[in-house]
């Protein structure tokens, strides 16, 4: 008999965030195709934040990021954007972030 995976957290809404450990925020974004969401991350570091993966390039994701950054990062520097791989749900917004949030980009 197959064993189902156990998840340590309840599913959060699209655009919502959850601090899963001190300084590590899970950001769940919806996708406009069969794979319906992607998990992105905001990591607190000395002097600012790192964004791990950026999400799909659409208006809804941009609005969710704007709200999440205002809620969590506030005015603190986003020091780096990290893209783990070249799928559009992970790198789609790599070049979008507003000027004050356009930190170094690593891929």
Jmol script that loads the backbone (N, CA, C; Angstrom):
load data "model"
ATOM      1  N   UNK A   1       0.841  -1.171   0.000  1.00  0.00           N
ATOM      2  CA  UNK A   1       0.000   0.000   0.000  1.00  0.00           C
ATOM      3  C   UNK A   1       0.895   1.246   0.000  1.00  0.00           C
ATOM      4  N   UNK A   2       0.583   2.198  -0.854  1.00  0.00           N
ATOM      5  CA  UNK A   2       1.369   3.428  -0.953  1.00  0.00           C
ATOM      6  C   UNK A   2       1.154   4.301   0.277  1.00  0.00           C
ATOM      7  N   UNK A   3       2.217   4.937   0.689  1.00  0.00           N
ATOM      8  CA  UNK A   3       2.138   5.863   1.804  1.00  0.00           C
ATOM      9  C   UNK A   3       2.062   7.276   1.247  1.00  0.00           C
ATOM     10  N   UNK A   4       1.078   8.035   1.683  1.00  0.00           N
ATOM     11  CA  UNK A   4       0.945   9.411   1.238  1.00  0.00           C
ATOM     12  C   UNK A   4       1.958  10.290   1.960  1.00  0.00           C
ATOM     13  N   UNK A   5       2.424  11.334   1.290  1.00  0.00           N
ATOM     14  CA  UNK A   5       3.384  12.218   1.955  1.00  0.00           C
ATOM     15  C   UNK A   5       2.719  12.989   3.093  1.00  0.00           C
ATOM     16  N   UNK A   6       3.505  13.318   4.068  1.00  0.00           N
ATOM     17  CA  UNK A   6       3.037  14.145   5.172  1.00  0.00           C
ATOM     18  C   UNK A   6       3.642  15.528   5.005  1.00  0.00           C
ATOM     19  N   UNK A   7       2.806  16.553   5.099  1.00  0.00           N
ATOM     20  CA  UNK A   7       3.264  17.926   4.927  1.00  0.00           C
ATOM     21  C   UNK A   7       3.304  18.619   6.287  1.00  0.00           C
ATOM     22  N   UNK A   8       4.364  19.363   6.572  1.00  0.00           N
ATOM     23  CA  UNK A   8       4.478  19.986   7.890  1.00  0.00           C
ATOM     24  C   UNK A   8       3.587  21.212   8.067  1.00  0.00           C
ATOM     25  N   UNK A   9       3.016  21.755   6.965  1.00  0.00           N
ATOM     26  CA  UNK A   9       2.195  22.959   7.048  1.00  0.00           C
ATOM     27  C   UNK A   9       0.931  22.778   6.217  1.00  0.00           C
ATOM     28  N   UNK A  10      -0.118  23.446   6.612  1.00  0.00           N
ATOM     29  CA  UNK A  10      -1.342  23.474   5.822  1.00  0.00           C
ATOM     30  C   UNK A  10      -1.107  24.321   4.574  1.00  0.00           C
ATOM     31  N   UNK A  11      -1.824  24.023   3.523  1.00  0.00           N
ATOM     32  CA  UNK A  11      -1.731  24.802   2.299  1.00  0.00           C
ATOM     33  C   UNK A  11      -2.154  26.244   2.583  1.00  0.00           C
ATOM     34  N   UNK A  12      -1.438  27.202   2.012  1.00  0.00           N
ATOM     35  CA  UNK A  12      -1.801  28.609   2.149  1.00  0.00           C
ATOM     36  C   UNK A  12      -2.404  29.092   0.828  1.00  0.00           C
ATOM     37  N   UNK A  13      -3.137  30.192   0.889  1.00  0.00           N
ATOM     38  CA  UNK A  13      -3.769  30.758  -0.304  1.00  0.00           C
ATOM     39  C   UNK A  13      -2.726  31.307  -1.266  1.00  0.00           C
ATOM     40  N   UNK A  14      -3.117  31.445  -2.515  1.00  0.00           N
ATOM     41  CA  UNK A  14      -2.248  32.070  -3.507  1.00  0.00           C
ATOM     42  C   UNK A  14      -1.938  33.504  -3.077  1.00  0.00           C
ATOM     43  N   UNK A  15      -0.679  33.871  -3.159  1.00  0.00           N
ATOM     44  CA  UNK A  15      -0.246  35.202  -2.754  1.00  0.00           C
ATOM     45  C   UNK A  15       0.004  35.342  -1.270  1.00  0.00           C
ATOM     46  N   UNK A  16      -0.379  34.331  -0.507  1.00  0.00           N
ATOM     47  CA  UNK A  16      -0.160  34.373   0.941  1.00  0.00           C
ATOM     48  C   UNK A  16       1.276  33.962   1.250  1.00  0.00           C
ATOM     49  N   UNK A  17       1.683  34.276   2.455  1.00  0.00           N
ATOM     50  CA  UNK A  17       3.017  33.903   2.914  1.00  0.00           C
ATOM     51  C   UNK A  17       2.901  33.248   4.276  1.00  0.00           C
ATOM     52  N   UNK A  18       3.894  32.438   4.586  1.00  0.00           N
ATOM     53  CA  UNK A  18       3.946  31.785   5.891  1.00  0.00           C
ATOM     54  C   UNK A  18       5.402  31.675   6.298  1.00  0.00           C
ATOM     55  N   UNK A  19       5.723  32.169   7.492  1.00  0.00           N
ATOM     56  CA  UNK A  19       7.083  32.021   8.010  1.00  0.00           C
ATOM     57  C   UNK A  19       7.216  30.587   8.520  1.00  0.00           C
ATOM     58  N   UNK A  20       7.974  29.763   7.806  1.00  0.00           N
ATOM     59  CA  UNK A  20       8.086  28.340   8.138  1.00  0.00           C
ATOM     60  C   UNK A  20       9.230  28.053   9.103  1.00  0.00           C
ATOM     61  N   UNK A  21      10.148  28.993   9.227  1.00  0.00           N
ATOM     62  CA  UNK A  21      11.250  28.961  10.194  1.00  0.00           C
ATOM     63  C   UNK A  21      11.684  30.413  10.333  1.00  0.00           C
ATOM     64  N   UNK A  22      12.401  30.761  11.386  1.00  0.00           N
ATOM     65  CA  UNK A  22      12.799  32.155  11.546  1.00  0.00           C
ATOM     66  C   UNK A  22      13.509  32.696  10.296  1.00  0.00           C
ATOM     67  N   UNK A  23      12.927  33.737   9.704  1.00  0.00           N
ATOM     68  CA  UNK A  23      13.529  34.383   8.544  1.00  0.00           C
ATOM     69  C   UNK A  23      13.310  33.675   7.215  1.00  0.00           C
ATOM     70  N   UNK A  24      12.512  32.603   7.187  1.00  0.00           N
ATOM     71  CA  UNK A  24      12.236  31.873   5.944  1.00  0.00           C
ATOM     72  C   UNK A  24      10.734  31.904   5.696  1.00  0.00           C
ATOM     73  N   UNK A  25      10.348  32.615   4.631  1.00  0.00           N
ATOM     74  CA  UNK A  25       8.937  32.802   4.309  1.00  0.00           C
ATOM     75  C   UNK A  25       8.588  32.076   3.027  1.00  0.00           C
ATOM     76  N   UNK A  26       7.589  31.224   3.108  1.00  0.00           N
ATOM     77  CA  UNK A  26       7.034  30.511   1.965  1.00  0.00           C
ATOM     78  C   UNK A  26       6.037  31.445   1.288  1.00  0.00           C
ATOM     79  N   UNK A  27       6.159  31.590  -0.035  1.00  0.00           N
ATOM     80  CA  UNK A  27       5.249  32.406  -0.829  1.00  0.00           C
ATOM     81  C   UNK A  27       4.635  31.473  -1.874  1.00  0.00           C
ATOM     82  N   UNK A  28       3.337  31.311  -1.852  1.00  0.00           N
ATOM     83  CA  UNK A  28       2.663  30.401  -2.789  1.00  0.00           C
ATOM     84  C   UNK A  28       1.978  31.222  -3.866  1.00  0.00           C
ATOM     85  N   UNK A  29       2.323  30.960  -5.133  1.00  0.00           N
ATOM     86  CA  UNK A  29       1.753  31.713  -6.254  1.00  0.00           C
ATOM     87  C   UNK A  29       1.016  30.775  -7.198  1.00  0.00           C
ATOM     88  N   UNK A  30      -0.085  31.259  -7.721  1.00  0.00           N
ATOM     89  CA  UNK A  30      -0.854  30.469  -8.672  1.00  0.00           C
ATOM     90  C   UNK A  30      -0.213  30.502 -10.052  1.00  0.00           C
ATOM     91  N   UNK A  31      -0.558  29.519 -10.847  1.00  0.00           N
ATOM     92  CA  UNK A  31      -0.082  29.421 -12.227  1.00  0.00           C
ATOM     93  C   UNK A  31      -1.280  29.251 -13.148  1.00  0.00           C
ATOM     94  N   UNK A  32      -1.180  29.774 -14.381  1.00  0.00           N
ATOM     95  CA  UNK A  32      -2.318  29.719 -15.304  1.00  0.00           C
ATOM     96  C   UNK A  32      -2.352  28.469 -16.183  1.00  0.00           C
ATOM     97  N   UNK A  33      -1.864  27.343 -15.687  1.00  0.00           N
ATOM     98  CA  UNK A  33      -1.899  26.101 -16.454  1.00  0.00           C
ATOM     99  C   UNK A  33      -2.082  24.930 -15.508  1.00  0.00           C
ATOM    100  N   UNK A  34      -1.992  23.715 -16.024  1.00  0.00           N
ATOM    101  CA  UNK A  34      -2.334  22.512 -15.247  1.00  0.00           C
ATOM    102  C   UNK A  34      -1.588  22.425 -13.914  1.00  0.00           C
ATOM    103  N   UNK A  35      -0.296  22.676 -13.915  1.00  0.00           N
ATOM    104  CA  UNK A  35       0.426  22.777 -12.646  1.00  0.00           C
ATOM    105  C   UNK A  35      -0.045  24.098 -12.045  1.00  0.00           C
ATOM    106  N   UNK A  36      -0.864  24.050 -11.002  1.00  0.00           N
ATOM    107  CA  UNK A  36      -1.609  25.244 -10.604  1.00  0.00           C
ATOM    108  C   UNK A  36      -0.924  26.180  -9.618  1.00  0.00           C
ATOM    109  N   UNK A  37       0.255  25.822  -9.123  1.00  0.00           N
ATOM    110  CA  UNK A  37       0.941  26.742  -8.209  1.00  0.00           C
ATOM    111  C   UNK A  37       2.444  26.466  -8.213  1.00  0.00           C
ATOM    112  N   UNK A  38       3.186  27.437  -7.675  1.00  0.00           N
ATOM    113  CA  UNK A  38       4.623  27.299  -7.494  1.00  0.00           C
ATOM    114  C   UNK A  38       4.957  27.841  -6.105  1.00  0.00           C
ATOM    115  N   UNK A  39       5.930  27.225  -5.460  1.00  0.00           N
ATOM    116  CA  UNK A  39       6.388  27.680  -4.152  1.00  0.00           C
ATOM    117  C   UNK A  39       7.636  28.525  -4.332  1.00  0.00           C
ATOM    118  N   UNK A  40       7.592  29.731  -3.815  1.00  0.00           N
ATOM    119  CA  UNK A  40       8.687  30.682  -3.887  1.00  0.00           C
ATOM    120  C   UNK A  40       9.091  31.028  -2.459  1.00  0.00           C
ATOM    121  N   UNK A  41      10.217  31.723  -2.304  1.00  0.00           N
ATOM    122  CA  UNK A  41      10.747  31.931  -0.956  1.00  0.00           C
ATOM    123  C   UNK A  41      11.315  33.328  -0.782  1.00  0.00           C
ATOM    124  N   UNK A  42      11.147  33.877   0.403  1.00  0.00           N
ATOM    125  CA  UNK A  42      11.817  35.094   0.856  1.00  0.00           C
ATOM    126  C   UNK A  42      12.677  34.691   2.049  1.00  0.00           C
ATOM    127  N   UNK A  43      13.957  34.929   1.947  1.00  0.00           N
ATOM    128  CA  UNK A  43      14.892  34.553   3.007  1.00  0.00           C
ATOM    129  C   UNK A  43      15.493  35.809   3.617  1.00  0.00           C
ATOM    130  N   UNK A  44      15.392  35.931   4.917  1.00  0.00           N
ATOM    131  CA  UNK A  44      15.984  37.077   5.596  1.00  0.00           C
ATOM    132  C   UNK A  44      17.477  36.833   5.760  1.00  0.00           C
ATOM    133  N   UNK A  45      18.258  37.839   5.434  1.00  0.00           N
ATOM    134  CA  UNK A  45      19.705  37.748   5.599  1.00  0.00           C
ATOM    135  C   UNK A  45      20.201  39.041   6.196  1.00  0.00           C
ATOM    136  N   UNK A  46      21.455  39.093   6.579  1.00  0.00           N
ATOM    137  CA  UNK A  46      22.003  40.307   7.172  1.00  0.00           C
ATOM    138  C   UNK A  46      21.780  41.479   6.230  1.00  0.00           C
ATOM    139  N   UNK A  47      21.090  42.476   6.725  1.00  0.00           N
ATOM    140  CA  UNK A  47      20.903  43.689   5.959  1.00  0.00           C
ATOM    141  C   UNK A  47      19.796  43.648   4.929  1.00  0.00           C
ATOM    142  N   UNK A  48      19.075  42.563   4.803  1.00  0.00           N
ATOM    143  CA  UNK A  48      18.014  42.560   3.804  1.00  0.00           C
ATOM    144  C   UNK A  48      17.391  41.201   3.569  1.00  0.00           C
ATOM    145  N   UNK A  49      16.972  40.981   2.324  1.00  0.00           N
ATOM    146  CA  UNK A  49      16.237  39.786   1.950  1.00  0.00           C
ATOM    147  C   UNK A  49      16.786  39.197   0.668  1.00  0.00           C
ATOM    148  N   UNK A  50      16.572  37.905   0.499  1.00  0.00           N
ATOM    149  CA  UNK A  50      16.851  37.228  -0.764  1.00  0.00           C
ATOM    150  C   UNK A  50      15.523  36.643  -1.246  1.00  0.00           C
ATOM    151  N   UNK A  51      15.267  36.786  -2.536  1.00  0.00           N
ATOM    152  CA  UNK A  51      14.106  36.179  -3.167  1.00  0.00           C
ATOM    153  C   UNK A  51      14.601  34.944  -3.891  1.00  0.00           C
ATOM    154  N   UNK A  52      14.005  33.794  -3.605  1.00  0.00           N
ATOM    155  CA  UNK A  52      14.374  32.551  -4.282  1.00  0.00           C
ATOM    156  C   UNK A  52      13.222  32.173  -5.206  1.00  0.00           C
ATOM    157  N   UNK A  53      13.483  32.282  -6.476  1.00  0.00           N
ATOM    158  CA  UNK A  53      12.535  32.089  -7.562  1.00  0.00           C
ATOM    159  C   UNK A  53      11.511  33.222  -7.567  1.00  0.00           C
ATOM    160  N   UNK A  54      11.048  33.567  -8.775  1.00  0.00           N
ATOM    161  CA  UNK A  54      10.278  34.799  -8.926  1.00  0.00           C
ATOM    162  C   UNK A  54       8.830  34.601  -9.333  1.00  0.00           C
ATOM    163  N   UNK A  55       8.488  33.445  -9.870  1.00  0.00           N
ATOM    164  CA  UNK A  55       7.118  33.205 -10.288  1.00  0.00           C
ATOM    165  C   UNK A  55       6.886  33.526 -11.752  1.00  0.00           C
ATOM    166  N   UNK A  56       5.695  33.203 -12.199  1.00  0.00           N
ATOM    167  CA  UNK A  56       5.283  33.367 -13.589  1.00  0.00           C
ATOM    168  C   UNK A  56       5.038  34.846 -13.890  1.00  0.00           C
ATOM    169  N   UNK A  57       5.348  35.267 -15.094  1.00  0.00           N
ATOM    170  CA  UNK A  57       5.212  36.671 -15.468  1.00  0.00           C
ATOM    171  C   UNK A  57       3.770  36.969 -15.874  1.00  0.00           C
ATOM    172  N   UNK A  58       2.953  37.317 -14.887  1.00  0.00           N
ATOM    173  CA  UNK A  58       1.598  37.790 -15.162  1.00  0.00           C
ATOM    174  C   UNK A  58       1.211  38.822 -14.104  1.00  0.00           C
ATOM    175  N   UNK A  59       0.137  39.543 -14.373  1.00  0.00           N
ATOM    176  CA  UNK A  59      -0.276  40.639 -13.496  1.00  0.00           C
ATOM    177  C   UNK A  59      -0.611  40.163 -12.092  1.00  0.00           C
ATOM    178  N   UNK A  60      -1.266  39.026 -11.963  1.00  0.00           N
ATOM    179  CA  UNK A  60      -1.629  38.513 -10.641  1.00  0.00           C
ATOM    180  C   UNK A  60      -0.386  38.259  -9.795  1.00  0.00           C
ATOM    181  N   UNK A  61       0.626  37.641 -10.366  1.00  0.00           N
ATOM    182  CA  UNK A  61       1.846  37.354  -9.610  1.00  0.00           C
ATOM    183  C   UNK A  61       2.560  38.650  -9.227  1.00  0.00           C
ATOM    184  N   UNK A  62       2.591  39.619 -10.131  1.00  0.00           N
ATOM    185  CA  UNK A  62       3.203  40.916  -9.793  1.00  0.00           C
ATOM    186  C   UNK A  62       2.468  41.582  -8.625  1.00  0.00           C
ATOM    187  N   UNK A  63       1.143  41.535  -8.643  1.00  0.00           N
ATOM    188  CA  UNK A  63       0.359  42.112  -7.545  1.00  0.00           C
ATOM    189  C   UNK A  63       0.628  41.386  -6.234  1.00  0.00           C
ATOM    190  N   UNK A  64       0.678  40.057  -6.275  1.00  0.00           N
ATOM    191  CA  UNK A  64       0.959  39.288  -5.049  1.00  0.00           C
ATOM    192  C   UNK A  64       2.352  39.600  -4.509  1.00  0.00           C
ATOM    193  N   UNK A  65       3.362  39.694  -5.387  1.00  0.00           N
ATOM    194  CA  UNK A  65       4.716  40.021  -4.940  1.00  0.00           C
ATOM    195  C   UNK A  65       4.751  41.416  -4.314  1.00  0.00           C
ATOM    196  N   UNK A  66       4.100  42.370  -4.940  1.00  0.00           N
ATOM    197  CA  UNK A  66       4.078  43.731  -4.398  1.00  0.00           C
ATOM    198  C   UNK A  66       3.517  43.726  -2.983  1.00  0.00           C
ATOM    199  N   UNK A  67       2.418  43.017  -2.772  1.00  0.00           N
ATOM    200  CA  UNK A  67       1.810  42.939  -1.444  1.00  0.00           C
ATOM    201  C   UNK A  67       2.695  42.189  -0.455  1.00  0.00           C
ATOM    202  N   UNK A  68       3.270  41.067  -0.881  1.00  0.00           N
ATOM    203  CA  UNK A  68       4.120  40.272   0.019  1.00  0.00           C
ATOM    204  C   UNK A  68       5.351  41.050   0.448  1.00  0.00           C
ATOM    205  N   UNK A  69       5.986  41.738  -0.484  1.00  0.00           N
ATOM    206  CA  UNK A  69       7.175  42.519  -0.138  1.00  0.00           C
ATOM    207  C   UNK A  69       6.825  43.672   0.796  1.00  0.00           C
ATOM    208  N   UNK A  70       5.693  44.320   0.569  1.00  0.00           N
ATOM    209  CA  UNK A  70       5.271  45.401   1.456  1.00  0.00           C
ATOM    210  C   UNK A  70       4.978  44.870   2.861  1.00  0.00           C
ATOM    211  N   UNK A  71       4.404  43.681   2.933  1.00  0.00           N
ATOM    212  CA  UNK A  71       4.023  43.085   4.216  1.00  0.00           C
ATOM    213  C   UNK A  71       5.220  42.531   4.985  1.00  0.00           C
ATOM    214  N   UNK A  72       6.166  41.896   4.283  1.00  0.00           N
ATOM    215  CA  UNK A  72       7.251  41.190   4.963  1.00  0.00           C
ATOM    216  C   UNK A  72       8.555  41.981   4.933  1.00  0.00           C
ATOM    217  N   UNK A  73       9.013  42.326   3.748  1.00  0.00           N
ATOM    218  CA  UNK A  73      10.305  43.002   3.628  1.00  0.00           C
ATOM    219  C   UNK A  73      10.206  44.468   4.022  1.00  0.00           C
ATOM    220  N   UNK A  74       9.013  45.024   3.855  1.00  0.00           N
ATOM    221  CA  UNK A  74       8.779  46.449   4.113  1.00  0.00           C
ATOM    222  C   UNK A  74       9.790  47.279   3.333  1.00  0.00           C
ATOM    223  N   UNK A  75      10.509  48.140   4.003  1.00  0.00           N
ATOM    224  CA  UNK A  75      11.473  49.019   3.318  1.00  0.00           C
ATOM    225  C   UNK A  75      12.883  48.442   3.286  1.00  0.00           C
ATOM    226  N   UNK A  76      13.074  47.265   3.852  1.00  0.00           N
ATOM    227  CA  UNK A  76      14.409  46.675   3.874  1.00  0.00           C
ATOM    228  C   UNK A  76      14.834  46.235   2.482  1.00  0.00           C
ATOM    229  N   UNK A  77      16.094  46.303   2.252  1.00  0.00           N
ATOM    230  CA  UNK A  77      16.704  45.972   0.975  1.00  0.00           C
ATOM    231  C   UNK A  77      16.452  44.525   0.575  1.00  0.00           C
ATOM    232  N   UNK A  78      16.135  44.308  -0.686  1.00  0.00           N
ATOM    233  CA  UNK A  78      16.177  42.968  -1.260  1.00  0.00           C
ATOM    234  C   UNK A  78      17.575  42.860  -1.865  1.00  0.00           C
ATOM    235  N   UNK A  79      18.448  42.116  -1.215  1.00  0.00           N
ATOM    236  CA  UNK A  79      19.863  42.075  -1.571  1.00  0.00           C
ATOM    237  C   UNK A  79      20.162  41.181  -2.763  1.00  0.00           C
ATOM    238  N   UNK A  80      19.321  40.160  -2.970  1.00  0.00           N
ATOM    239  CA  UNK A  80      19.581  39.280  -4.105  1.00  0.00           C
ATOM    240  C   UNK A  80      18.319  38.564  -4.561  1.00  0.00           C
ATOM    241  N   UNK A  81      18.310  38.268  -5.856  1.00  0.00           N
ATOM    242  CA  UNK A  81      17.271  37.443  -6.465  1.00  0.00           C
ATOM    243  C   UNK A  81      17.978  36.201  -6.975  1.00  0.00           C
ATOM    244  N   UNK A  82      17.476  35.063  -6.559  1.00  0.00           N
ATOM    245  CA  UNK A  82      18.091  33.788  -6.942  1.00  0.00           C
ATOM    246  C   UNK A  82      17.060  32.992  -7.743  1.00  0.00           C
ATOM    247  N   UNK A  83      17.427  32.568  -8.949  1.00  0.00           N
ATOM    248  CA  UNK A  83      16.554  31.746  -9.772  1.00  0.00           C
ATOM    249  C   UNK A  83      17.178  30.358  -9.839  1.00  0.00           C
ATOM    250  N   UNK A  84      16.434  29.357  -9.407  1.00  0.00           N
ATOM    251  CA  UNK A  84      16.991  28.007  -9.306  1.00  0.00           C
ATOM    252  C   UNK A  84      17.085  27.295 -10.642  1.00  0.00           C
ATOM    253  N   UNK A  85      16.176  27.605 -11.567  1.00  0.00           N
ATOM    254  CA  UNK A  85      16.236  26.995 -12.892  1.00  0.00           C
ATOM    255  C   UNK A  85      15.359  27.785 -13.865  1.00  0.00           C
ATOM    256  N   UNK A  86      15.460  27.449 -15.142  1.00  0.00           N
ATOM    257  CA  UNK A  86      14.928  28.278 -16.209  1.00  0.00           C
ATOM    258  C   UNK A  86      13.525  27.883 -16.675  1.00  0.00           C
ATOM    259  N   UNK A  87      12.657  27.469 -15.776  1.00  0.00           N
ATOM    260  CA  UNK A  87      11.248  27.260 -16.112  1.00  0.00           C
ATOM    261  C   UNK A  87      10.526  28.589 -15.889  1.00  0.00           C
ATOM    262  N   UNK A  88       9.514  28.904 -16.687  1.00  0.00           N
ATOM    263  CA  UNK A  88       8.870  30.214 -16.591  1.00  0.00           C
ATOM    264  C   UNK A  88       8.197  30.493 -15.250  1.00  0.00           C
ATOM    265  N   UNK A  89       7.836  29.469 -14.507  1.00  0.00           N
ATOM    266  CA  UNK A  89       7.239  29.697 -13.192  1.00  0.00           C
ATOM    267  C   UNK A  89       8.298  30.014 -12.132  1.00  0.00           C
ATOM    268  N   UNK A  90       9.550  29.814 -12.452  1.00  0.00           N
ATOM    269  CA  UNK A  90      10.640  30.106 -11.513  1.00  0.00           C
ATOM    270  C   UNK A  90      11.425  31.356 -11.906  1.00  0.00           C
ATOM    271  N   UNK A  91      11.515  31.652 -13.205  1.00  0.00           N
ATOM    272  CA  UNK A  91      12.325  32.799 -13.639  1.00  0.00           C
ATOM    273  C   UNK A  91      11.522  33.874 -14.352  1.00  0.00           C
ATOM    274  N   UNK A  92      10.227  33.678 -14.525  1.00  0.00           N
ATOM    275  CA  UNK A  92       9.419  34.589 -15.330  1.00  0.00           C
ATOM    276  C   UNK A  92       9.496  36.043 -14.942  1.00  0.00           C
ATOM    277  N   UNK A  93       9.583  36.333 -13.652  1.00  0.00           N
ATOM    278  CA  UNK A  93       9.628  37.719 -13.186  1.00  0.00           C
ATOM    279  C   UNK A  93      11.024  38.164 -12.756  1.00  0.00           C
ATOM    280  N   UNK A  94      12.041  37.461 -13.176  1.00  0.00           N
ATOM    281  CA  UNK A  94      13.407  37.796 -12.738  1.00  0.00           C
ATOM    282  C   UNK A  94      13.787  39.233 -13.053  1.00  0.00           C
ATOM    283  N   UNK A  95      13.297  39.777 -14.152  1.00  0.00           N
ATOM    284  CA  UNK A  95      13.638  41.146 -14.524  1.00  0.00           C
ATOM    285  C   UNK A  95      12.598  42.174 -14.161  1.00  0.00           C
ATOM    286  N   UNK A  96      11.505  41.767 -13.548  1.00  0.00           N
ATOM    287  CA  UNK A  96      10.388  42.678 -13.285  1.00  0.00           C
ATOM    288  C   UNK A  96      10.511  43.527 -12.031  1.00  0.00           C
ATOM    289  N   UNK A  97      11.028  43.051 -10.983  1.00  0.00           N
ATOM    290  CA  UNK A  97      10.892  43.693  -9.677  1.00  0.00           C
ATOM    291  C   UNK A  97      11.140  45.196  -9.755  1.00  0.00           C
ATOM    292  N   UNK A  98      10.336  45.975  -9.018  1.00  0.00           N
ATOM    293  CA  UNK A  98      10.502  47.435  -9.058  1.00  0.00           C
ATOM    294  C   UNK A  98      11.937  47.849  -8.758  1.00  0.00           C
ATOM    295  N   UNK A  99      12.322  49.010  -9.230  1.00  0.00           N
ATOM    296  CA  UNK A  99      13.717  49.473  -9.154  1.00  0.00           C
ATOM    297  C   UNK A  99      14.312  49.300  -7.764  1.00  0.00           C
ATOM    298  N   UNK A 100      13.553  49.628  -6.727  1.00  0.00           N
ATOM    299  CA  UNK A 100      14.084  49.533  -5.363  1.00  0.00           C
ATOM    300  C   UNK A 100      14.234  48.085  -4.902  1.00  0.00           C
ATOM    301  N   UNK A 101      13.696  47.142  -5.659  1.00  0.00           N
ATOM    302  CA  UNK A 101      13.781  45.727  -5.304  1.00  0.00           C
ATOM    303  C   UNK A 101      14.652  44.954  -6.288  1.00  0.00           C
ATOM    304  N   UNK A 102      15.286  45.612  -7.238  1.00  0.00           N
ATOM    305  CA  UNK A 102      16.079  44.935  -8.266  1.00  0.00           C
ATOM    306  C   UNK A 102      17.498  44.697  -7.782  1.00  0.00           C
ATOM    307  N   UNK A 103      17.659  43.695  -7.002  1.00  0.00           N
ATOM    308  CA  UNK A 103      18.962  43.337  -6.442  1.00  0.00           C
ATOM    309  C   UNK A 103      19.732  42.479  -7.452  1.00  0.00           C
ATOM    310  N   UNK A 104      20.923  42.101  -7.079  1.00  0.00           N
ATOM    311  CA  UNK A 104      21.736  41.206  -7.906  1.00  0.00           C
ATOM    312  C   UNK A 104      20.926  39.959  -8.255  1.00  0.00           C
ATOM    313  N   UNK A 105      21.108  39.477  -9.457  1.00  0.00           N
ATOM    314  CA  UNK A 105      20.398  38.296  -9.928  1.00  0.00           C
ATOM    315  C   UNK A 105      21.385  37.166 -10.146  1.00  0.00           C
ATOM    316  N   UNK A 106      21.114  36.022  -9.523  1.00  0.00           N
ATOM    317  CA  UNK A 106      21.941  34.824  -9.706  1.00  0.00           C
ATOM    318  C   UNK A 106      21.062  33.730 -10.267  1.00  0.00           C
ATOM    319  N   UNK A 107      21.627  33.016 -11.263  1.00  0.00           N
ATOM    320  CA  UNK A 107      20.884  31.894 -11.853  1.00  0.00           C
ATOM    321  C   UNK A 107      21.779  30.679 -11.851  1.00  0.00           C
TER     322      UNK A 107
END
end "model"
wireframe off; spacefill off
backbone 0.3
color backbone group
